[in-house]
Amino acid sequence: MKKFLSLVLALCMCAMMTVAGLAESRMPEELNGTYIDLFPEFAKEEYKDFWMENIGAYITDAEAAEGTYTAMTQGFMGTLKGQAAIDAYAADPTATVFNCSLENGLKKVTVNNGEISGTDAEGKEVFRHTYRFLEDAAITYMGMDAGAQMHVYVTDDADAGDYTYFAFADDTIADTYHVEFRYGADKEGIGDFTDGAYAYWMAGAINEDYTKEQMEACIALFVGENLGEEDEAPAESAQVIEISTAEELAAINDNLSGSYVLTADIDLEGKEWKPIGTFVPTGETEEEQVVPPSEYAFTGSFNGQGHKISNLAINQPEGFAVGLFSVTSGADVGNFTLENADVTGTTMAADAVGYAYMSNVHDITIVSGKVTANMTELSAEGMYGSVAGACMGSLISGCTVQADISVGDNTGNIGIIGGGLQLTSVVDCRAEGTVTAGNNCYGLGGISGCGFGAEQFTNDVAENVVITAGDNCFWIGGITGYAGGYEDPELGTPVTSVTGCKANNVVIITGINSDGANALVGAGFFREGMEEEIGPAGAAPTIFTVNECSAESVTINGAAAQ
């Protein structure tokens, strides 16, 4: 999974195989066909078993394989391209979800002996032009030659607009079972993957009448290229390391990339716990601060098999990313219970995972959890929760938590399940307990404090929750403190869908001059006065949707929430 997540250009350009004669004066017959988006077809349930069979040849741990399947089938349905994608990537290098879809509202593109046409979802023809070969354009990535070419075709029709140029990669249905291409009015931009009008976009498509055999061949190719090393055959098996003692649990720090299964309950009473992995920023840029180096983070899989770890105690008053696991990167962690956990840190503190980067965190039960923030000058962004303190590009699912989270003044992003969650979804989780904050705090929620850029909160329940905030606090919600982003969806972070969530018996108490408290979602990300820091609001206050949710017995400062 780590290799899959680390690939950038190769991921969106799944296979670059040379097809002799493709760059001819006329468009080759190998390109003829009617094409639809590849990745929605990839993700169809009927192909999951085949996906898992192929992934299992490289990743033998079932939970890790499941996480890889999710990433491979869902990771290329972004909506940004061009300047919007460039801006999003510059603001947060981990935030870019690659766009591999047909653009401009197209649902089908047909190539027929040099004539290309496109139709929309209603079957209406959007364009039709005849094209001739123009040139081969080297693909550049971050200003460097990426070692691949696009074969560029042009129409002489003056009214072609965004369909003036079509650029095809070397892929054809006959060789790689799919095609990859770009189109637009800017010839120079066609060849640059990270700059220009088409940055971070490459359409991946498959013939609309593809066969089951073609789809399975395409899946096998995609899995092999992204999980296998060059000239490496799939592994027959990988060693799974069994853990039954506290000493063996601690020894994970000696092999942070291993696959582990818990075979017995473990009691950590009286033991000084060193978190698994270490938070080590590699530099001062935002990317260097956010992306954990693999040599220090847990990058493997941990399957608790339903066992219990009790009496975890960590007291690191100045610690970053504190928890049973300090930092995970591309990891799969789940299927265990934490009982009587007590964790203290200064930022990114949690009972289970301090900081989850591009990880699958799931099916964790926490009973009598406790997270306490020791406030320092580095605690402003906070990020405290029981399952995860901070998350980036991850998924939290199937977790049930009873915990108390306590912080002081001048901090934020505090929730019972998770604290500061960016580009992270929370699905099928239940939270019970308390969130207690001092003055001048923001982002407090029953499920999470922050859902910035989150795709979804789905079927989450906050029940028997008390959220207490001091003076001058804002963005407080029964489910999440804030969600969405600060720009129009087409220009920045995605719309957050809050669906099927419930806030039951939730009490919210705030001090003076506090606002943005609501039964479900406190607010959208943008707040008045932030223009100088992050730019204009756009459509910001409402970049989240609430569907089929309920709030029962929710009070805000003694009054029933509307």
C-alpha positions in Angstrom: 0.0 0.0 0.0 2.9 2.3 0.7 4.1 2.1 -2.9 0.6 2.7 -4.1 0.2 5.8 -2.1 3.6 7.2 -3.0 3.2 6.9 -6.7 2.0 10.1 -8.3 2.3 10.3 -12.1 2.4 6.5 -12.5 -0.9 6.2 -10.6 -2.9 8.4 -12.9 -1.1 7.0 -15.9 -1.6 3.4 -15.0 0.4 1.8 -17.8 2.6 3.4 -20.4 3.3 0.7 -23.0 4.7 1.6 -26.4 2.4 0.9 -29.3 4.3 0.9 -32.6 3.0 3.4 -35.1 0.6 5.3 -32.8 2.0 8.6 -33.8 1.1 8.5 -37.4 -0.3 11.2 -39.6 -3.7 9.7 -39.1 -5.2 8.4 -35.9 -4.6 4.6 -35.6 -7.5 2.2 -35.7 -6.4 0.8 -32.3 -7.9 3.9 -30.7 -11.4 3.4 -32.2 -14.1 2.9 -29.7 -16.6 4.5 -27.4 -15.1 5.2 -24.0 -16.6 5.7 -20.5 -14.9 6.5 -17.2 -12.7 3.7 -16.0 -12.6 4.1 -12.2 -16.4 3.9 -11.5 -16.3 0.6 -13.4 -13.3 -0.5 -11.4 -15.2 0.0 -8.2 -18.2 -2.1 -9.1 -18.9 -4.7 -6.4 -19.0 -7.6 -8.9 -15.2 -7.2 -9.3 -14.2 -7.0 -5.7 -13.4 -10.7 -5.3 -11.0 -10.4 -8.3 -9.4 -7.3 -6.9 -8.9 -9.0 -3.5 -7.4 -12.1 -5.2 -4.8 -10.0 -7.1 -4.0 -7.7 -4.1 -3.7 -10.8 -1.9 -0.7 -12.0 -4.1 1.2 -9.0 -2.7 -0.5 -8.2 0.6 -1.5 -11.3 2.6 -2.9 -9.5 5.7 -6.7 -9.4 5.1 -7.3 -6.0 6.7 -4.4 -4.4 4.9 -5.6 -5.9 1.6 -9.0 -4.4 2.2 -7.6 -1.0 2.8 -5.5 -1.2 -0.4 -8.6 -2.2 -2.3 -10.5 0.8 -1.1 -7.6 3.2 -1.9 -7.1 1.7 -5.4 -10.8 1.9 -6.4 -11.7 5.2 -4.8 -8.5 7.2 -5.0 -8.8 8.6 -8.5 -12.2 10.3 -8.5 -11.1 13.8 -7.6 -12.8 16.8 -9.2 -10.0 19.4 -9.4 -7.7 20.3 -12.3 -5.7 23.2 -13.5 -5.2 26.2 -11.3 -7.7 24.9 -8.7 -5.7 21.7 -8.3 -2.4 23.6 -8.3 -3.6 25.9 -5.5 -4.9 23.0 -3.5 -1.6 21.1 -3.9 0.4 24.2 -2.9 -1.7 24.8 0.2 -1.4 21.1 1.2 0.7 18.6 -0.8 -1.3 15.7 0.7 -4.7 17.2 -0.2 -4.7 16.4 -3.9 -7.0 13.6 -5.0 -6.1 12.9 -8.7 -8.8 13.5 -11.3 -9.0 10.7 -13.7 -12.5 11.3 -15.0 -14.0 12.6 -18.3 -14.3 16.4 -17.9 -16.6 19.2 -19.2 -19.7 17.1 -18.4 -18.8 14.3 -20.9 -20.0 10.8 -20.2 -18.8 9.2 -23.4 -16.1 9.9 -25.9 -16.1 8.1 -29.3 -13.1 7.8 -31.5 -13.8 6.7 -35.1 -10.9 6.8 -37.6 -9.8 10.3 -36.7 -13.2 11.7 -35.8 -13.8 12.3 -32.1 -17.2 13.1 -30.6 -18.5 13.4 -27.1 -21.9 13.1 -25.4 -23.3 14.1 -22.0 -25.3 12.2 -19.5 -28.5 12.6 -21.4 -27.0 11.4 -24.6 -26.8 14.8 -26.2 -23.8 15.4 -28.5 -21.5 18.0 -27.1 -18.9 18.1 -29.9 -17.7 16.3 -33.0 -14.6 17.1 -35.0 -12.0 15.5 -37.2 -8.4 15.4 -36.0 -5.0 15.0 -37.5 -1.7 14.2 -35.8 0.3 17.2 -34.6 3.2 16.1 -32.5 4.5 14.0 -29.7 4.7 16.0 -26.4 6.9 14.8 -23.5 5.0 14.6 -20.3 6.6 16.8 -17.6 6.1 16.4 -13.9 7.2 19.2 -11.5 9.1 20.7 -14.4 11.0 17.5 -15.2 10.6 15.1 -18.1 8.6 12.2 -16.7 9.9 9.8 -19.3 6.6 9.4 -21.2 4.9 10.9 -24.2 1.5 12.0 -25.2 0.6 11.8 -28.9 -1.2 15.1 -29.7 -3.9 15.5 -32.3 -5.5 18.7 -33.4 -8.7 19.7 -35.3 -8.8 22.6 -37.7 -12.3 23.5 -36.8 -12.3 27.1 -35.4 -15.2 26.4 -33.1 -13.6 23.4 -31.3 -12.8 25.4 -28.1 -12.0 23.0 -25.3 -11.8 20.1 -27.7 -9.2 21.6 -30.1 -6.4 19.2 -28.9 -6.6 15.6 -27.9 -3.5 14.0 -26.4 -3.4 10.2 -26.0 -1.0 8.1 -24.0 0.4 4.9 -25.5 -2.3 2.8 -23.9 -4.8 1.0 -26.2 -7.6 -1.5 -25.4 -5.6 -4.2 -27.1 -2.5 -3.8 -24.9 -3.6 -2.3 -21.6 -7.4 -2.7 -21.8 -8.0 1.0 -21.2 -7.0 4.3 -22.7 -5.7 7.6 -21.1 -6.0 11.0 -22.7 -6.4 14.7 -22.1 -8.2 17.4 -24.2 -8.4 21.1 -24.2 -7.7 24.4 -26.0 -4.1 24.9 -24.5 -1.5 22.9 -26.5 1.3 23.8 -24.1 -0.7 22.7 -21.1 -1.5 19.3 -22.5 2.0 18.0 -21.8 2.4 19.3 -18.3 0.9 17.1 -15.5 1.6 19.5 -12.6 1.1 23.0 -14.2 -1.2 24.7 -16.7 -4.9 24.4 -17.4 -4.9 20.6 -17.1 -2.7 20.1 -14.0 -3.4 16.9 -12.1 -5.9 15.6 -14.6 -5.7 12.6 -16.9 -8.8 10.9 -18.1 -8.8 7.1 -17.7 -11.4 5.3 -19.8 -12.5 1.9 -20.9 -14.6 0.7 -23.8 -18.3 1.0 -23.0 -18.9 -2.6 -24.1 -15.9 -4.1 -22.3 -16.0 -7.7 -21.4 -15.5 -9.2 -18.0 -12.2 -10.6 -19.2 -10.9 -7.2 -20.3 -11.9 -5.6 -17.0 -10.2 -8.4 -15.0 -7.1 -8.0 -17.2 -7.0 -4.3 -16.5 -7.4 -4.8 -12.8 -4.6 -7.3 -12.8 -2.3 -4.9 -14.7 -3.2 -2.0 -12.4 -2.5 -4.1 -9.2 0.7 -5.5 -10.5 2.2 -2.2 -11.6 1.3 -0.4 -8.4 2.1 -3.1 -5.8 4.8 -5.1 -7.4 8.4 -4.0 -7.6 10.0 -4.0 -11.0 10.8 -7.5 -12.1 9.3 -8.8 -8.9 6.8 -11.7 -8.8 4.0 -11.7 -6.3 5.0 -13.0 -3.0 3.7 -16.5 -2.1 3.3 -15.3 1.5 4.4 -12.7 3.9 5.4 -13.4 7.5 2.6 -12.6 9.9 4.0 -11.9 13.4 1.9 -13.0 16.4 1.8 -10.9 19.5 0.7 -12.2 22.9 2.7 -10.2 25.5 3.4 -6.6 26.3 7.0 -7.1 25.4 6.1 -8.4 21.9 3.7 -5.5 21.5 6.5 -3.0 22.3 8.8 -4.7 19.9 6.8 -3.5 17.0 9.0 -0.5 17.2 11.9 -2.7 15.9 10.0 -3.5 12.7 7.6 -0.8 11.8 6.6 -2.3 8.4 5.6 -5.7 9.7 2.2 -7.5 9.6 1.0 -8.2 13.1 -1.9 -10.1 14.7 -2.8 -10.0 18.4 -3.4 -13.5 19.8 -4.1 -12.7 23.4 -5.4 -9.9 25.7 -2.5 -7.8 27.0 -2.4 -5.8 30.3 -0.1 -2.8 30.3 -0.6 -2.0 34.0 2.5 -0.5 35.5 4.4 -0.4 32.3 5.9 2.8 30.8 4.6 2.7 27.2 6.6 4.1 24.3 4.2 4.8 21.4 4.7 2.8 18.3 6.5 4.9 15.7 7.7 8.5 16.2 6.6 11.9 14.9 9.7 13.3 13.1 9.1 16.3 10.8 11.7 16.3 8.1 11.9 20.0 7.4 10.1 23.3 7.6 7.9 23.2 4.5 4.2 22.2 4.9 4.8 19.0 3.1 7.8 18.1 5.3 5.7 18.9 8.4 2.7 16.8 7.2 4.1 13.7 5.5 5.8 11.3 8.0 9.0 9.6 6.9 8.4 5.9 6.5 11.4 5.0 8.6 9.8 6.5 11.7 6.1 5.8 11.2 4.2 2.5 11.5 3.6 1.4 7.9 2.5 -2.1 8.3 -0.8 -3.8 9.5 -2.1 -4.5 13.0 -5.0 -6.8 13.4 -6.1 -7.2 17.0 -8.5 -10.1 16.2 -10.9 -8.8 18.8 -8.5 -8.9 21.7 -8.2 -6.3 24.5 -5.3 -4.0 25.5 -5.9 -2.6 29.0 -4.4 0.0 31.2 -2.4 1.9 28.6 -0.8 4.9 30.3 1.3 7.6 28.5 2.4 10.8 30.1 4.3 12.9 27.6 3.4 16.5 28.5 5.4 17.9 25.6 4.8 15.0 23.3 3.7 15.2 19.7 1.6 12.4 18.2 1.0 10.5 21.3 -1.0 7.3 21.6 -0.7 3.5 21.5 0.5 4.3 18.0 2.3 7.6 17.5 2.2 7.8 13.7 0.9 5.5 11.0 1.5 6.0 7.3 -0.2 3.9 4.7 -1.1 1.5 7.5 -4.0 -0.7 8.5 -4.8 -0.7 12.2 -7.9 -2.2 13.8 -10.0 -5.0 15.4 -9.1 -4.5 19.1 -10.3 -3.0 22.3 -8.6 -0.4 24.5 -9.8 -0.4 28.1 -8.7 2.2 30.7 -6.4 4.1 28.5 -5.0 7.4 29.9 -2.9 9.6 27.5 -1.4 13.0 28.0 0.4 15.0 25.2 0.7 18.5 23.9 -0.7 18.1 20.4 -2.0 15.2 18.2 -2.8 13.1 21.3 -5.2 10.1 21.3 -5.7 6.8 23.0 -5.2 4.7 19.8 -3.3 6.7 17.1 -1.7 10.1 17.6 -1.5 10.9 13.8 -2.9 8.7 11.1 -1.6 9.6 7.6 -3.2 7.9 4.6 -4.2 5.0 6.9 -7.2 2.7 7.5 -8.2 2.9 11.2 -11.2 0.7 11.9 -13.2 -1.5 14.3 -11.6 -0.1 17.5 -13.6 -0.2 20.7 -12.4 2.1 23.5 -13.9 1.8 27.0 -13.0 4.3 29.7 -10.7 6.3 27.5 -9.0 9.5 28.6 -7.0 12.1 26.7 -5.6 15.2 28.4 -3.9 18.0 26.7 -0.9 19.7 28.3 -1.1 23.2 27.0 2.1 24.7 25.6 2.9 27.3 23.0 2.7 24.5 20.4 -0.8 23.5 21.3 -2.7 26.1 19.2 -4.0 23.6 16.6 -4.5 21.0 19.2 -6.0 17.9 17.6 -7.1 15.6 20.4 -9.4 12.5 20.2 -9.7 9.0 21.5 -9.3 7.0 18.3 -7.1 9.5 16.5 -5.7 12.9 17.4 -5.0 14.0 13.8 -5.7 12.4 10.5 -4.7 13.2 6.9 -6.3 11.3 3.9 -7.5 8.5 6.1 -10.6 6.5 6.9 -12.0 5.9 10.4 -14.8 3.3 10.5 -16.6 1.0 12.8 -15.3 2.4 16.0 -17.2 2.6 19.3 -15.8 4.9 22.0 -16.6 6.0 25.5 -14.0 8.6 26.5 -13.3 11.9 28.1 -11.2 14.5 26.3 -9.9 17.5 28.3 -8.0 20.5 27.0 -7.1 24.0 28.3 -7.2 27.4 26.6 -6.3 28.6 23.1 -6.5 25.4 21.2 -8.8 23.5 18.9 -9.9 20.4 16.9 -11.2 18.2 19.8 -13.6 15.3 19.4 -14.4 11.9 21.0 -13.6 9.8 18.0 -11.1 12.1 16.3 -9.6 15.6 16.7 -8.2 17.3 13.6 -9.4 15.3 10.6 -8.3 16.6 7.2 -9.5 14.8 4.0 -10.6 12.0 6.3 -14.0 10.3 6.4 -15.7 8.9 9.5 -18.2 6.0 8.9 -20.3 3.9 11.3 -18.7 5.2 14.5 -20.4 5.8 17.9 -19.2 8.2 20.6 -20.1 8.6 24.2 -18.4 10.8 26.8 -17.3 14.4 27.4 -15.3 17.1 25.6 -14.1 19.8 28.0 -12.3 22.9 26.7 -11.1 26.2 28.2 -11.4 29.7 26.7 -10.6 30.7 23.1 -11.1 27.3 21.6 -12.6 26.1 18.3 -13.7 22.9 16.6 -15.4 20.8 19.3 -17.6 17.9 18.4 -19.1 14.6 19.6 -17.6 12.7 16.8 -14.8 15.0 15.6 -13.6 18.5 16.1 -12.6 19.1 12.5 -13.8 17.6 9.2 -11.9 19.9 6.9 -12.1 18.6 3.4 -13.8 15.4 4.6 -15.8 13.5 2.0 -18.3 12.1 4.5 -19.6 11.5 7.9 -22.0 8.6 7.5 -24.1 6.7 10.0 -22.2 8.2 13.0 -23.9 8.5 16.4 -23.0 10.8 19.2 -25.0 9.8 22.3 -24.8 10.8 25.9 -22.3 13.4 25.1 -21.5 16.6 27.1 -19.5 19.3 25.4 -18.3 22.1 27.6 -16.5 25.2 26.2 -15.3 28.3 27.9 -15.5 31.9 26.7 -14.9 33.1 23.1 -15.2 29.6 21.6 -16.7 28.7 18.2 -17.5 25.9 15.8 -19.2 23.4 18.1 -21.4 20.5 17.0 -23.0 17.3 18.2 -21.4 15.5 15.3 -18.5 17.7 14.2 -17.3 21.2 15.0 -16.8 22.2 11.4 -16.7 20.6 8.0 -16.3 21.4 4.3 -13.7 24.0 3.2 -13.3 27.6 2.4 -13.8 27.7 -1.4 -16.4 26.7 -3.9 -16.2 23.0 -4.4 -14.8 23.4 -8.0 -12.0 25.5 -6.6 -10.9 23.8 -3.4 -11.8 21.2 -0.9 -14.7 18.9 -1.5 -18.2 19.2 -0.2 -18.6 17.2 3.0 -21.7 14.9 3.1 -23.1 14.4 6.6 -25.6 11.5 6.1 -27.6 9.3 8.4 -25.9 10.7 11.5 -27.6 11.0 14.9 -27.0 13.3 17.9 -28.9 11.9 20.9 -28.9 13.3 24.4 -26.1 15.8 23.6 -25.6 18.7 25.9 -23.5 21.7 24.7 -22.5 24.4 27.2 -20.6 27.5 26.2 -19.3 30.6 28.0 -19.7 34.2 27.0 -19.0 35.4 23.4 -19.1 31.9 22.0 -21.0 31.1 18.8 -21.3 28.6 16.0 -22.9 25.9 18.2 -25.4 23.6 16.5 -27.0 20.2 17.1 -25.1 18.4 14.3 -22.4 20.6 12.5 -21.1 23.7 14.1 -20.3 25.5 10.9 -18.5 25.5 7.6 -14.7 26.1 7.7 -14.6 29.8 6.9 -15.0 32.4 9.6 -15.2 36.2 9.3 -11.8 37.8 9.7 -9.9 34.9 8.1 -9.5 36.5 4.6 -6.0 37.7 5.1 -4.9 34.3 6.2 -6.5 32.0 3.7 -8.2 34.2 1.1 -11.8 35.1 0.3 -14.6 33.0 1.5 -16.2 32.0 -1.7 -19.2 29.9 -0.9 -17.6 28.8 2.3 -20.0 28.9 5.2 -22.1 26.1 3.7 -19.8 23.7 2.0 -21.3 20.7 3.7 -24.6 18.9 3.3 -26.8 17.3 5.9 -29.1 14.5 4.8 -31.3 12.1 6.7 -29.8 13.0 10.1 -31.6 13.5 13.4 -31.0 15.3 16.7 -33.0 14.2 19.7 -32.7 15.7 23.2 -29.9 18.1 22.2 -29.6 21.3 24.2 -27.4 24.3 23.8 -26.9 26.3 27.0 -30.1 24.8 28.4 -32.3 25.5 25.3 -33.4 22.8 22.9 -31.4 22.9 19.7 -33.4 23.6 16.5 
